[in-house]
Amino acid sequence: MRLTVFWDRMRQQFGDTYAESVAKDYVMAELDGRTIEQALADGEPAKRVWQAVVATFNVPSKLQ
């Protein structure tokens, strides 16, 4: 998954402003206690990070 696709899905799920806030502030157990931003900066693949988002939040099937 490309980062552009990842961020497009994040914006579709959370809206433009809230997507950035979730990525910066929400610590996720599925990402070993990191935020989305931290996980991506550490080199985690965007697909794995998105799968963690899907596991944590109620993401509609069309975005999964």
CORLINDA-V702662 format. One record per backbone hydrogen bond with DSSP energy under -1.0 kcal/mol. NH is the residue of the N-H (numbers start at 1). CO is the residue of the C=O. If there is no record, write none. Layout:
nh=<NH NH>
co=<CO CO>
This chain:
nh=<6 7 8 9 10 11 12 13 14 15 19 21 22 23 24 25 26 28 31 32 33 37 39 40 41 42 43 44 49 50 51 52 53 54 55 56 57 59 63>
co=<2 3 4 5 6 7 8 9 10 11 15 17 18 19 20 21 22 34 28 29 28 23 35 36 37 38 40 39 45 46 47 48 49 50 51 52 53 57 60>
